[in-house]
Amino acid sequence: MMETALKIIDPHLHLFDLTHGEYLWLKDDNPPYWQDKKLIQHNFKENHLCLSGELSLAGFVHIEAGFNNNQPWQELAFHEVNCSSPFSSIAAINLLDSDSQFTLVLNKLLLQRSFKGIRHILDSQALSLLTSPQVLNNIKQLNQLSKQRLSNHKPIIFEVQLPFEDTQACRALHNVISTYPQLTFAINHTGFPPDFVVESTLNKNALATNSIMSSTQNHSTWRQNVISFAQYHNVIIKCSGWEMINRHYNADWLNKCITFVIENFGINKVMLASNFPLCLFSQTTYQAYWQYLLNLPVINALSEDEKSAISADNALYYYFD
């Protein structure tokens, strides 16, 4: 009797159509200045998300990829026409927009059936953004909208991309989370854990804006912030983006990071994700990435229900109405 394939709902991936979208960050002349950027300067469509054998893709969450940052609803509309699998969308938005412009963009996004939340990449600007009166006013508006929609929709998701080793930015994030409880805050890429296992092979192509350094102190700070953000009922975390820290990441490092996150957040607030196609910087295929992740000791030790939670059920709960 054949075993049932493990369902994957990937809560963090990107699709590119270079003919229709802008994707300014993918161009050679624009940051990030990765030597291996050419590996992802291609179209990546739904049919590239190939899983087979013991794995089955049941859906995904598309994270904004710079299709059209001035009119971010265009990215959602494009994928809604061109994708056939169940999926939800996280849209780009400019948190520094004026009140009226922010409202205009939100109203456009609400017309898209796949809309579930927003992302403004914080990175090295996290502190200045999360303490800006204009940004906080826009987050307040987002919080109010989420509250108004709760009878028919899940809370709006605010995607958080910043390194947990940035203590001041994390303090500002605590203030935001405490003040706006109607939003769900999704930590991207595990808060960029410093690579404490393979210091000698620290990737020279890691995001310069993250200033990710491999040190005992930085790892300790990351751990402290994982613990502190895990206390919130409306904060979830996605385990992905390892290649952003070290293209040649080590399984022992991944295992330790994911173990620590599960121990603190609990199985029901943690999701495995791919960051496709950027995962291809380190793995040969989408399938290879998932097999690598699912073969880690921490994942093998989980019960079938726990594996289902971390690979699909939690993403279904938070990102799909």
C-alpha positions as CSV (number, residue, x, y, z in Angstrom):
1,M,0.0,0.0,0.0
2,M,1.4,3.4,-1.0
3,E,1.9,6.0,1.6
4,T,0.0,9.2,1.1
5,A,2.1,12.1,-0.2
6,L,2.9,14.8,2.3
7,K,1.0,18.0,1.3
8,I,2.9,21.2,1.1
9,I,1.3,24.7,1.2
10,D,4.3,26.9,0.7
11,P,3.7,30.2,2.6
12,H,6.6,32.1,1.1
13,L,7.5,32.1,-2.6
14,H,7.8,34.4,-5.6
15,L,6.9,34.1,-9.2
16,F,8.5,36.2,-12.0
17,D,7.2,37.1,-15.4
18,L,9.9,39.4,-16.8
19,T,7.8,40.3,-19.9
20,H,5.0,41.8,-17.9
21,G,6.5,42.9,-14.6
22,E,9.2,45.5,-13.7
23,Y,11.3,43.6,-11.1
24,L,13.8,46.4,-10.8
25,W,15.7,44.6,-8.1
26,L,16.5,41.8,-10.5
27,K,18.4,44.1,-12.9
28,D,22.2,44.0,-12.8
29,D,22.4,47.8,-12.2
30,N,20.3,47.7,-9.0
31,P,20.9,46.2,-5.6
32,P,21.3,43.6,-4.3
33,Y,24.6,43.2,-6.1
34,W,24.8,39.4,-6.0
35,Q,27.5,37.8,-8.1
36,D,25.1,34.9,-8.7
37,K,22.0,37.0,-9.5
38,K,21.8,35.6,-13.0
39,L,20.6,32.3,-11.6
40,I,17.2,33.9,-10.9
41,Q,17.0,36.5,-13.8
42,H,14.4,34.3,-15.5
43,N,10.7,33.7,-15.7
44,F,9.5,31.5,-12.8
45,K,5.9,30.4,-13.2
46,E,3.5,28.2,-11.4
47,N,4.6,25.2,-13.5
48,H,8.1,25.5,-12.0
49,L,6.8,24.5,-8.6
50,C,7.2,20.8,-9.2
51,L,6.8,18.3,-6.4
52,S,6.4,14.6,-6.9
53,G,6.8,11.2,-5.2
54,E,6.2,11.6,-1.5
55,L,5.5,15.3,-1.8
56,S,2.4,17.1,-3.2
57,L,1.9,20.9,-3.6
58,A,-1.6,21.8,-2.3
59,G,-1.2,25.6,-2.6
60,F,1.1,28.5,-2.0
61,V,1.3,32.1,-0.8
62,H,2.8,34.5,-3.3
63,I,4.9,37.2,-1.7
64,E,5.3,40.4,-3.7
65,A,8.3,40.4,-6.0
66,G,8.4,43.9,-7.4
67,F,6.1,43.4,-10.4
68,N,4.8,47.0,-10.1
69,N,5.5,48.7,-6.8
70,N,3.5,51.9,-7.9
71,Q,0.4,49.8,-8.6
72,P,0.9,46.7,-6.5
73,W,-2.6,45.4,-7.2
74,Q,-1.4,44.7,-10.7
75,E,0.8,41.9,-9.4
76,L,-2.1,40.2,-7.7
77,A,-4.4,40.6,-10.7
78,F,-1.7,39.1,-13.0
79,H,-1.2,36.0,-10.9
80,E,-5.0,35.5,-10.4
81,V,-5.4,35.3,-14.2
82,N,-2.3,33.0,-14.7
83,C,-2.3,30.6,-11.7
84,S,-4.6,27.7,-11.4
85,S,-3.5,26.3,-8.0
86,P,-5.1,27.5,-4.8
87,F,-3.0,30.5,-3.6
88,S,-3.1,33.7,-1.5
89,S,-1.2,36.9,-2.1
90,I,0.9,39.3,0.0
91,A,1.0,42.6,-1.8
92,A,3.7,45.3,-1.9
93,I,2.8,48.5,-0.2
94,N,4.7,51.7,0.7
95,L,4.3,52.4,4.4
96,L,5.6,55.9,3.9
97,D,2.7,56.8,1.6
98,S,0.4,59.7,2.7
99,D,-2.9,58.7,4.4
100,S,-4.9,59.2,1.2
101,Q,-2.5,57.3,-1.0
102,F,-2.3,54.4,1.4
103,T,-6.1,54.2,1.5
104,L,-6.3,54.3,-2.3
105,V,-3.8,51.4,-2.6
106,L,-5.5,49.4,0.1
107,N,-8.9,49.8,-1.6
108,K,-7.5,48.6,-4.8
109,L,-5.9,45.6,-3.1
110,L,-9.2,44.7,-1.4
111,L,-10.7,44.1,-4.9
112,Q,-8.3,41.2,-5.5
113,R,-9.6,37.9,-4.3
114,S,-6.2,36.6,-3.4
115,F,-5.3,39.5,-1.1
116,K,-4.3,38.5,2.4
117,G,-1.8,41.0,3.6
118,I,1.1,43.4,2.8
119,R,4.9,43.7,2.9
120,H,7.2,46.6,3.0
121,I,10.7,45.2,3.3
122,L,12.1,46.6,6.5
123,D,15.7,45.3,6.6
124,S,18.2,47.9,7.7
125,Q,15.5,50.7,7.7
126,A,13.4,48.8,10.2
127,L,14.0,51.2,13.1
128,S,13.3,54.4,11.2
129,L,10.2,52.9,9.6
130,L,8.7,51.4,12.7
131,T,9.1,54.7,14.6
132,S,7.9,57.0,11.8
133,P,4.6,58.8,12.6
134,Q,3.4,58.3,9.0
135,V,4.2,54.6,9.0
136,L,2.5,54.1,12.4
137,N,-0.5,56.0,11.1
138,N,-0.7,53.7,8.1
139,I,-0.4,50.6,10.3
140,K,-3.2,52.0,12.4
141,Q,-5.3,52.2,9.3
142,L,-4.4,48.6,8.4
143,N,-5.3,47.5,11.9
144,Q,-8.7,49.2,11.7
145,L,-9.4,47.6,8.4
146,S,-8.5,44.2,9.7
147,K,-10.9,44.6,12.6
148,Q,-13.7,45.6,10.3
149,R,-13.2,42.5,8.1
150,L,-13.0,39.9,10.9
151,S,-16.5,38.6,10.6
152,N,-15.7,37.3,7.1
153,H,-12.0,37.2,6.8
154,K,-8.8,36.2,8.7
155,P,-6.8,39.0,10.1
156,I,-4.7,41.0,7.6
157,I,-1.1,39.8,7.6
158,F,1.8,42.2,8.1
159,E,4.9,40.5,6.8
160,V,8.0,41.4,8.9
161,Q,11.4,41.2,7.2
162,L,14.1,42.3,9.5
163,P,17.1,40.7,11.3
164,F,16.4,39.7,14.9
165,E,19.9,40.7,15.8
166,D,18.8,44.3,15.4
167,T,17.8,45.0,19.0
168,Q,16.5,48.5,18.5
169,A,14.4,47.6,15.6
170,C,13.0,44.6,17.5
171,R,12.0,47.0,20.4
172,A,10.1,49.1,17.9
173,L,8.5,46.0,16.5
174,H,7.3,45.0,20.0
175,N,5.6,48.4,20.3
176,V,3.9,48.0,17.0
177,I,2.6,44.5,17.7
178,S,1.4,45.5,21.2
179,T,-0.4,48.6,19.8
180,Y,-2.1,46.9,16.8
181,P,-3.5,43.5,17.9
182,Q,-5.9,43.0,15.0
183,L,-3.1,42.2,12.6
184,T,-1.2,39.0,12.3
185,F,2.5,39.6,12.1
186,A,4.5,37.0,10.1
187,I,8.2,36.9,10.7
188,N,10.0,36.3,7.4
189,H,13.0,34.0,7.1
190,T,13.2,33.1,10.8
191,G,14.4,36.6,11.6
192,F,17.7,35.9,9.7
193,P,19.5,33.7,12.3
194,P,23.3,34.3,12.2
195,D,25.2,31.3,10.9
196,F,26.8,30.1,14.1
197,V,27.8,26.7,12.6
198,V,29.8,27.5,9.6
199,E,31.5,30.7,10.4
200,S,34.4,30.1,8.0
201,T,32.1,29.8,5.0
202,L,29.9,32.8,5.7
203,N,28.4,33.8,2.4
204,K,29.9,36.9,0.8
205,N,26.8,37.4,-1.2
206,A,24.4,37.7,1.8
207,L,22.2,40.8,1.7
208,A,24.4,43.8,2.5
209,T,21.4,45.6,4.0
210,N,21.0,42.9,6.7
211,S,24.6,43.3,7.9
212,I,24.4,39.6,9.0
213,M,27.5,38.7,10.9
214,S,28.3,35.3,12.4
215,S,29.1,35.7,16.1
216,T,28.1,34.3,19.4
217,Q,26.7,37.6,20.5
218,N,24.5,38.0,17.4
219,H,23.2,34.5,17.8
220,S,22.4,35.1,21.4
221,T,20.5,38.2,20.4
222,W,18.6,36.3,17.8
223,R,17.6,33.7,20.3
224,Q,16.4,36.3,22.8
225,N,14.2,37.9,20.2
226,V,12.8,34.6,19.1
227,I,11.8,34.0,22.7
228,S,10.3,37.5,23.1
229,F,8.2,37.5,19.9
230,A,6.9,34.0,20.5
231,Q,4.9,35.3,23.5
232,Y,2.4,37.0,21.2
233,H,-0.7,35.1,20.0
234,N,-0.7,37.1,16.7
235,V,2.9,36.5,15.7
236,I,3.8,33.6,13.5
237,I,7.1,32.7,11.9
238,K,8.2,31.2,8.6
239,C,11.4,29.1,8.3
240,S,13.0,30.0,5.0
241,G,15.6,32.3,3.4
242,W,18.6,30.3,4.6
243,E,20.4,31.1,1.3
244,M,20.1,34.8,2.1
245,I,22.5,34.2,5.0
246,N,24.8,31.6,3.6
247,R,24.6,30.1,0.1
248,H,26.4,27.0,1.5
249,Y,24.3,26.6,4.6
250,N,24.7,23.5,6.7
251,A,22.0,21.0,7.8
252,D,23.2,21.1,11.4
253,W,22.6,24.9,11.5
254,L,19.1,24.6,9.9
255,N,18.3,21.8,12.4
256,K,19.3,23.9,15.4
257,C,17.5,27.0,14.1
258,I,14.2,25.2,13.4
259,T,14.4,23.2,16.7
260,F,14.8,26.4,18.7
261,V,11.9,28.1,16.8
262,I,9.5,25.2,17.3
263,E,10.5,24.9,21.0
264,N,9.5,28.6,21.6
265,F,6.7,29.3,19.1
266,G,5.1,26.0,19.3
267,I,4.2,23.8,16.4
268,N,1.0,25.7,15.5
269,K,2.7,29.1,14.8
270,V,5.7,27.8,12.7
271,M,5.7,27.2,9.0
272,L,8.3,25.7,6.6
273,A,8.7,27.8,3.5
274,S,10.9,27.9,0.4
275,N,11.6,31.5,-0.7
276,F,11.5,30.1,-4.2
277,P,13.2,30.8,-6.6
278,L,15.9,32.2,-4.3
279,C,16.2,28.7,-2.7
280,L,17.8,27.7,-6.0
281,F,20.9,29.6,-5.0
282,S,21.6,26.6,-2.7
283,Q,19.5,23.7,-3.9
284,T,19.2,22.3,-7.5
285,T,15.4,22.2,-7.6
286,Y,12.3,23.1,-5.7
287,Q,11.8,19.4,-4.9
288,A,15.4,19.1,-3.7
289,Y,14.9,22.0,-1.3
290,W,11.8,20.5,0.3
291,Q,13.4,17.0,0.6
292,Y,16.5,18.6,2.2
293,L,14.3,20.4,4.8
294,L,12.0,17.5,5.5
295,N,15.0,15.1,6.1
296,L,16.3,17.2,9.0
297,P,16.3,15.3,12.3
298,V,14.0,17.9,13.9
299,I,11.3,17.3,11.2
300,N,11.8,13.5,11.2
301,A,11.1,13.5,14.9
302,L,7.7,15.1,14.5
303,S,4.5,13.1,14.6
304,E,2.5,12.9,11.3
305,D,0.0,15.6,12.6
306,E,2.9,17.9,13.5
307,K,4.6,17.4,10.1
308,S,1.3,18.3,8.5
309,A,0.9,21.4,10.7
310,I,4.3,22.8,9.9
311,S,4.2,21.9,6.1
312,A,0.6,22.8,5.2
313,D,-2.0,23.1,7.9
314,N,-0.7,26.3,9.6
315,A,-0.3,28.0,6.3
316,L,-3.8,27.1,5.4
317,Y,-5.1,28.4,8.7
318,Y,-3.3,31.8,8.6
319,Y,-3.3,32.6,4.9
320,F,-6.6,31.2,3.5
321,D,-10.1,32.2,4.5
